[in-house]
Amino acid sequence: MGVFIFLPLVLPLTAWPVARLAEQRLHPRLATRLLTGVAVVMATCSTVSLGLLMVVGTAQLPGNPLPDGWSDPEVREAVPGEEVVGKVAIPVLLMVAAGCGRTVWRHHRVRRRAHRALVGTPGTTVVVLNDRVPYAYALPGGRARDRIVVSEGLLSCLQAPQRRALFAHERAHLAARHHRHLLAVQLAARANPFLRPLRTAVSYTTERWADEEAAQAVGDRRAVALAIGKAALVSKGAPAPTLAGLAAPGPVPRRVAALLRPAPAARSWPSVFTSVGLAAWTAAVGTVASAMSSANSTVTMVLILHAATPL
């Protein structure tokens, strides 16, 4: 095992250039799925590595509940510098657990509050609230119905074609379950800070995905671009980073510029001989390497600990 147990902790660094190339050159639908998958796998692998480091590094501490055989020299030799990294892994894992738990709790709290605020409103998919503050966002239903929440303040700023673009955009968020992608990359970034560029990239690609779906639905790319621009100028956006909205935080000028160009080609997987293909394959290779390293470390450690466990 040796130093390979540390590999999943640093491999997410390869995600930085990959995220940049993917969000610029891949179709937003493919980029969202690719980057979300990469983030989830790499975050899981790095957490597994931290857990193994903690087990090996703390097995010899007095008063620990682990079997005595787990502190044998043969076990400690499997991890370089096990005493230091094992003790450091404890607070790091606690921070990861606390950060992920807080993110999930906040996500569900915001959704519950949003649904409670709609009690007494008509049971339609689109809910227009009598509020002069401009905002619009997609509210996943879970057990309840999916809703599109929009204020009269925002609708008053948009013309009829732009309103159709707004509703098409929010429907695309709900249909593609973008909140799941956003929550997944939020949790991945909590598990490993090196994955934060993927969180930022997915926040952008989900919006671009919904932009393209809206442009296809209304048949007018310029109307969607105008709706995004106007909403960004006046709107305060969605109530939480894991919910999606027309004027979500991000590089709005890039979204508008992309809509003023022809629609991107929806390729299933790019060729490795292109820059975008190289980015996609680099992400895939890095993810596989991280997963294999974590799997190898896990299997090796399980075998070592099993051999050291007294019958």
N, C-alpha and C positions, 0 to 999 in steps of 0.2 A: 504494500500500500504506500508507505513512505510519504513523500511530498505530494503525491497525486491526490491525497485527501484535501489539499488546499486548492486544487485546480478549480472546482466549482465555485469557490468564493471569489475568484478573480476573473473567470471567463466572461462574466457579464460586461467587463470592460469592452469586449468586442462588439457589444450592442450599440455603442455610441455612433460609429460611422454607419453601421447597418441601419439604424433607425433613421438617420438623416437621408440616406439614399432611398430607403423604402418609401418614406412619406413623400419624396419628391418624384420618384420614377415609377413606382408600382401603382396599379389601379387601387383606389382606396379600399375597396372590399378585400382584395388579396392582402394588402399591406396591414389592414386591421387584424385579419385572422393570423397572418404570419407573426406579427409582432406580439400579439397576445399570447400565442402558443409559446414563442420563445421566452417571453417574460415568465409565464407560469412554470415552465420546465426548469429554467435556470434558478428561479426563486426556490422551487422545491428542492433542487439538488444542493443549493448552498445551505438550506436549512438542515437537510440530512447530514451534510458534512459537519455543521456546527454541533449537531446532536452527537455524532460519533466522537468529535473532539472532546466534548464535555464528559462523555462516559469514560473515555480512556484517561483523561486528565484528572478526574475527581475520584476515581475508584480507590486510590490509595489514601485519601483524606480520612482522618479518624472520624468515626461516627456516621459514615455514609451507609446507606442501606444496601449497597451493592455487594455481591459475593466477594469474598476475600481473594479468590483466584483471579479476579479481574484486575488486581493491582500487581500481578506477577511481572517480572522484567520482560518476559516474552510479549506480553500484551503492550506494555509501555513502549517497547522498541518499535511497535508498528506505526507510531506517530512521532515525528521529530519534535522535540521541545514540548512533550506532552504536559508537563507540569504547568508551564506558563499559559500555553494556548488553551488547555482544558479549563483553567480557572477563568480566563478571559471569556471563554465561550458561554459561561453561565449568565453573566449580566447581558451579554449580547442576545442570547436566546430569550431572556426575559423581556428585553426591549422589543424584539421582533414580535413576541406573543402579545405584548401590551399594545404595540402599534397596530397590528392586524385586528386585534379585538376592538380597539377604539374605532377603526375605520368601518368595520362591519356594523358596530353599534350605531355609529352616526348615520350610516347609510339607511338602516332600517328605521331609525328615529325620524329622519327627515321624511321618508316615505309615509310613515304612520301619521305624522303631523299633516302632511299634504292631503292624505285621504280624509282625515278627520275634518279638515277645513272645507272639504267638498260635501260634507253631509248636509242634506237638504237641497242640494242643487239637482237639476234634472239629470236623470240617469242616461245621459248621452255620452258618446265618445269624446266630443268636444265640449269643454266647459268654458264659457266666457264669464269672467268675474268682473263685477262692477268695481273696478279699481283703476285709478288714473295713473298708477305707477306702471310703466310698460315692461312686460315680461311675457315669456312663453316658454314652456318646457314640456317634455314628454314624461308622463308619470306612469311607470309600470304598475300593473295591477296586482300581480301575484295571485292571491285568491279572489281579489276583486277584479273589476274590469279595467283594462288599460284606458287611460284618459289623456287627453291633450288639454293642458291648462293654458289659457291665454287671457290677458287682461284687455279691457276696453281701451285702456291707455295706449297699448301697442297697436291694436286694430285701427284706431283712429289715425295712426301715423302711416298706414299702408293703404295703397290702392287695391282694387279688386284683384288684379293679376298677382300682386305681391301677397295678398292674403291667401290665395290658392297655393302659392309657393310655400308659404309658412306652414299651412296644414299638411301639405305633401311632405315637407321636410320632417315634421314631427311624427307623421305616420311611418316614415321610413325608419326613424329611430326605434319606434316600438316594434315594427315588423322584424327588424334585424336583431332585436334584443341588445342594443348597444350598451345599455346599463350594465350588462354582465361583463362585456369587454372592459368597460371603464373600471368596474369594481375589481376585476381580476388584476389589471395592471397597477391599480392603487395598492392592492395587497402585495403584489410582487415587489414594488418599490419600497414598501415597508420592510419586507424580508431582506432585501439587499439594496442599499442605496445606489449601487452601480447601475441599477435598472431604471433609474428615474428618467433617463432620456427616452426609454420605451413608453413610459407613462405619458410623457408630453407628446410623443409621436402619435400614440393611439388616440389621445384626446383630439388631435387634429384630423387623423384619418377617419375617425367615426363621423366627424362633421362633414368631411369631404364626401364620404360615402352617402350620407343623407342628402347632401347637396346634389349629387349626381342622380340619385333616385328621384328627387323632387323635380329636377330639370327634365328628366325623362317623363315623369307623370304629367307635368303641365305643358310640356313641349315648348318651353321658352326659357332658355338658359339666362337670358338677360333679366327676365323678371325675377328669377331666383337670386341673381347677383344683386339686384336693387333691393330686394327684401332683406337680404343679409346685411347689406351696407346700412340701410336705414335702421334696422333693428339694433345693430351694433352701436350706432350713435346714441340711441335713446334708452336701450334696454339694460337691465341689471343682470340678465342671464338666469341660469338655473340655480335652485337653492343649494345644490351640493355638487361636488366634482363628479360624482358617480351617476348623476342624472344629466340628460342631454337636452340642449335647447338650440334654437336658431342662432341666438347671439351668444353662444358659449365662448368663454375666454379662449384666446388663441390668435393666430395670425390671420385676422379677417381679411386684410388686403390680399393675401395669397389665395384665399378661398375665392374672393371676387375675381381676381385675375384668372384663376383656373376656369371659372365658369364663363368667362369671356373668350376662352379658347375652345376649340373643338373638344368633344367628349373623349376621354382617354379610352384606349383600346382595352377591352376586358380579356386579357390573356390569362390562361390558367396557370402557367409557370414560365418565367422568362428563361431565355438561353443563357448558359454560363459565360458565353463569349461577349456579353454586353455588360456595361457597368451595373445596371440594375440586376441582371442575372447574377453577377458576381456577389452583389450585396445579399441577395436572397440565399444563394448557396453558402455564403460565409455564415449567415445566421443559422442555416440548417446544420452545417458542420459543427459550429460552435455549440449548438444545443445538443447534438448527438454526443459530442465529446464530453460535455458536462454531465449528461445523463449516464454515459458509460463509466465515467470516472466515479460518480456517486454510487452507481450500482456495484462497481468493482470494490470500492472502499467498504460499502455496506456488507457485501457478501464476505469479503475477507475478514472484516471485524466480527461478524456473526460467527464465522468458523473459529476464529481465535478465542472469542469469549466462550463459545460452546466447549472448546477443548479445555479452557481454564476453569470452567464451572464444575465444582465438586458434585458428584452424584449423591 
